[in-house]
Amino acid sequence: MVSVTFGRSCFWFECVKKAVDKHISGLYLALLLCVCSTPLYASPEIIASGLFKDKAMLTINGTPCLLRVGVSSPEGVKLLSSNSRQASILVEGETITLRLSERISTAFKKPAFSEVKIPRGRNGHFYTAGTINGRPAKFMVDTGATSIAMNINEARRLGINLRNAKTGFASTAGGMVETYRLTLDKVSVGSITLHNITASVVDGDYPSDILLGNSFLSKVEMTEQAGVMVFRKKF
């Protein structure tokens, strides 16, 4: 009798166990489907902890992650480019530039302005890379120059057509030289792009650098902070 009761108890226990296991498995599956159907990562918080050539150490939601160019983190952050100064990443369809220790909050929104930072260079001047009509150019910031100015060799390298330019003359250390005044279709410095910018081309080797003068500078907000020139342009 005891043996029979024990056998029935075991049978009942096994039935209950299977039912409970089935219920738990179904609940677990439902929860798993719910989790999987929900994005695992919202807009991540990202800090540029270390910057190197072609790789970057990013702290994403508090977790360090070393990424190489072209590789994405589990959170979906893709490293596009990197050097010792800055890294370019792709987050939720947005291309973002991060400098060392710079942070993007989880509520990232595109800023209402473009900003470019230019550290002081040799001889106390500010040098920056950019483009003129889509071609690469190296500028020296010159607040004393009326417009963007370059020598004729730079103009030729940039493919600038002088045929319709207004001609004039300017006095230089080497004497009077012919100048050409024209309008550039597009000038870009970092994330700032301006259109229809006045420029002067000097027939000779002066100036040795392309001068980023007031025809560009007057259209941006310009400040200097601890040896860094900051340009801002509102959208």
C-alpha positions as CSV (number, residue, x, y, z in Angstrom):
1,M,0.0,0.0,0.0
2,V,2.7,2.4,0.9
3,S,4.6,1.4,-2.2
4,V,1.6,2.1,-4.4
5,T,1.0,5.4,-2.7
6,F,4.6,6.3,-3.1
7,G,4.4,5.4,-6.8
8,R,1.3,7.5,-7.3
9,S,2.9,10.4,-5.4
10,C,6.0,10.2,-7.7
11,F,3.7,10.1,-10.8
12,W,1.8,13.1,-9.5
13,F,5.0,15.0,-8.7
14,E,6.4,14.3,-12.1
15,C,3.2,15.6,-13.8
16,V,3.2,18.7,-11.7
17,K,6.9,19.3,-12.3
18,K,6.4,18.9,-16.1
19,A,3.5,21.4,-16.0
20,V,5.5,23.8,-13.9
21,D,8.5,23.4,-16.2
22,K,6.4,23.9,-19.2
23,H,4.8,27.0,-17.7
24,I,8.2,28.4,-16.7
25,S,9.6,27.6,-20.2
26,G,6.7,29.4,-21.8
27,L,7.1,32.4,-19.6
28,Y,10.8,32.5,-20.2
29,L,10.3,32.3,-23.9
30,A,7.8,35.1,-23.8
31,L,10.1,37.2,-21.8
32,L,13.0,36.4,-24.1
33,L,10.9,37.3,-27.2
34,C,9.9,40.5,-25.4
35,V,13.6,41.4,-24.7
36,C,14.7,40.5,-28.2
37,S,12.0,42.6,-29.8
38,T,13.2,45.6,-27.8
39,P,16.4,47.4,-28.7
40,L,19.1,46.2,-26.2
41,Y,20.8,49.6,-26.3
42,A,19.3,53.0,-26.3
43,S,21.4,56.0,-27.3
44,P,24.7,55.1,-25.6
45,E,26.9,57.4,-23.4
46,I,30.3,57.5,-25.0
47,I,33.6,59.0,-23.8
48,A,36.8,59.0,-25.8
49,S,39.2,57.6,-23.2
50,G,42.2,57.0,-25.5
51,L,42.9,58.0,-29.1
52,F,45.5,56.3,-31.4
53,K,46.2,55.9,-35.1
54,D,43.4,53.8,-36.6
55,K,42.0,52.7,-33.2
56,A,40.3,54.3,-30.2
57,M,39.5,53.3,-26.6
58,L,35.9,54.3,-26.1
59,T,34.0,54.0,-22.8
60,I,30.5,53.1,-23.8
61,N,27.9,53.1,-21.0
62,G,30.7,52.8,-18.5
63,T,32.4,49.9,-20.2
64,P,35.8,50.4,-21.9
65,C,35.9,49.1,-25.5
66,L,38.9,49.2,-27.8
67,L,37.8,49.6,-31.4
68,R,39.7,49.5,-34.7
69,V,38.6,51.5,-37.8
70,G,35.7,49.8,-39.5
71,V,34.7,47.8,-36.4
72,S,31.4,48.3,-34.4
73,S,30.9,47.8,-30.7
74,P,28.1,45.5,-29.3
75,E,26.2,48.8,-28.7
76,G,26.3,49.6,-32.4
77,V,29.0,52.3,-32.2
78,K,31.3,52.1,-35.3
79,L,34.8,53.7,-35.5
80,L,35.2,55.5,-38.9
81,S,38.6,57.0,-38.3
82,S,41.0,57.9,-35.5
83,N,44.3,59.6,-34.8
84,S,46.0,61.0,-31.7
85,R,43.8,64.1,-31.8
86,Q,40.3,63.0,-32.6
87,A,38.1,60.1,-33.6
88,S,35.1,59.9,-36.0
89,I,32.3,57.5,-35.0
90,L,29.0,56.5,-36.4
91,V,26.1,56.4,-33.8
92,E,22.5,55.9,-34.8
93,G,23.2,57.1,-38.3
94,E,25.0,60.2,-37.1
95,T,28.7,60.8,-37.8
96,I,30.3,62.4,-34.7
97,T,33.8,63.7,-34.0
98,L,35.2,63.1,-30.5
99,R,38.3,64.6,-29.0
100,L,40.1,63.1,-26.1
101,S,38.0,62.9,-22.9
102,E,35.0,64.4,-24.8
103,R,31.6,62.9,-23.9
104,I,28.4,62.3,-25.7
105,S,25.4,61.9,-23.5
106,T,22.6,59.4,-23.9
107,A,20.3,62.1,-25.0
108,F,22.6,63.1,-27.9
109,K,21.2,65.7,-30.2
110,K,22.9,67.4,-33.1
111,P,24.2,70.8,-31.8
112,A,22.6,74.0,-33.1
113,F,26.0,75.1,-34.3
114,S,29.2,73.9,-36.0
115,E,32.4,74.3,-34.0
116,V,36.0,74.1,-35.0
117,K,39.0,74.2,-32.6
118,I,42.4,75.3,-33.9
119,P,45.4,75.0,-31.6
120,R,48.2,77.6,-31.8
121,G,51.0,76.5,-34.1
122,R,54.5,77.6,-35.0
123,N,55.4,81.2,-34.5
124,G,52.2,81.8,-32.5
125,H,50.0,81.5,-35.6
126,F,46.9,79.4,-36.0
127,Y,47.0,76.8,-38.9
128,T,44.2,74.6,-40.0
129,A,43.4,72.2,-42.9
130,G,40.3,72.8,-45.0
131,T,39.1,72.8,-48.6
132,I,38.5,75.4,-51.3
133,N,36.0,74.4,-53.9
134,G,36.4,70.8,-52.7
135,R,40.2,70.7,-53.0
136,P,42.5,70.4,-49.9
137,A,44.0,73.5,-48.6
138,K,46.2,74.6,-45.6
139,F,45.2,77.9,-44.1
140,M,46.8,80.4,-41.7
141,V,44.3,82.4,-39.8
142,D,45.0,86.1,-40.4
143,T,42.6,88.6,-38.8
144,G,44.4,91.5,-40.6
145,A,43.7,90.2,-44.1
146,T,40.6,91.7,-45.8
147,S,39.9,88.4,-47.6
148,I,41.2,85.0,-48.2
149,A,44.5,85.5,-50.0
150,M,46.9,83.1,-51.8
151,N,49.7,83.2,-54.3
152,I,49.2,82.3,-57.9
153,N,50.8,78.9,-57.6
154,E,48.3,77.9,-55.0
155,A,45.5,79.2,-57.1
156,R,46.7,77.0,-60.0
157,R,47.0,74.0,-57.8
158,L,43.4,74.5,-56.6
159,G,42.2,74.9,-60.2
160,I,40.9,78.4,-59.7
161,N,40.0,80.1,-62.9
162,L,41.3,83.7,-63.1
163,R,39.8,84.5,-66.5
164,N,36.9,86.5,-65.1
165,A,38.7,87.9,-62.0
166,K,39.0,91.6,-61.4
167,T,42.6,92.7,-61.7
168,G,44.5,95.2,-59.6
169,F,47.9,95.9,-58.0
170,A,49.3,95.5,-54.5
171,S,52.5,96.7,-52.9
172,T,54.7,93.9,-51.4
173,A,58.2,93.7,-50.1
174,G,59.3,92.8,-53.7
175,G,57.5,95.8,-55.2
176,M,54.2,96.2,-57.0
177,V,52.5,93.0,-58.1
178,E,49.3,92.2,-60.0
179,T,46.4,90.8,-58.1
180,Y,43.2,89.0,-59.0
181,R,40.0,89.4,-57.0
182,L,37.3,86.7,-57.3
183,T,34.6,84.7,-55.5
184,L,35.2,81.2,-54.3
185,D,32.2,78.9,-54.6
186,K,32.8,77.0,-51.3
187,V,35.3,77.2,-48.5
188,S,35.3,74.6,-45.7
189,V,37.2,74.5,-42.4
190,G,36.3,71.4,-40.3
191,S,32.6,71.1,-40.1
192,I,32.0,74.8,-41.2
193,T,31.3,75.4,-44.8
194,L,30.7,78.9,-46.3
195,H,29.7,79.8,-49.8
196,N,30.5,82.7,-52.1
197,I,33.6,83.9,-50.3
198,T,35.8,86.7,-51.7
199,A,39.4,85.9,-52.3
200,S,42.5,87.6,-53.7
201,V,45.2,85.9,-55.7
202,V,48.7,87.5,-55.8
203,D,50.9,87.1,-58.9
204,G,54.1,85.8,-57.2
205,D,55.2,83.6,-54.3
206,Y,53.5,85.7,-51.6
207,P,51.8,84.8,-49.4
208,S,53.5,81.5,-48.7
209,D,50.5,80.2,-46.8
210,I,46.8,80.6,-47.8
211,L,45.5,83.4,-45.5
212,L,42.2,82.8,-44.0
213,G,41.0,86.4,-43.9
214,N,37.9,88.3,-42.9
215,S,35.8,87.4,-45.9
216,F,35.5,84.1,-44.1
217,L,36.2,85.1,-40.5
218,S,33.5,87.8,-40.4
219,K,30.9,85.1,-41.0
220,V,31.7,83.0,-38.0
221,E,31.9,83.6,-34.3
222,M,35.5,83.6,-33.3
223,T,37.0,83.3,-29.8
224,E,40.4,82.3,-28.3
225,Q,40.6,80.1,-25.2
226,A,43.9,79.0,-23.7
227,G,45.8,79.1,-26.9
228,V,43.0,77.5,-29.0
229,M,41.1,79.4,-31.6
230,V,37.4,78.4,-31.7
231,F,35.2,79.0,-34.7
232,R,31.4,78.6,-34.4
233,K,28.8,78.9,-37.1
234,K,25.0,78.7,-36.4
235,F,23.0,76.4,-38.7
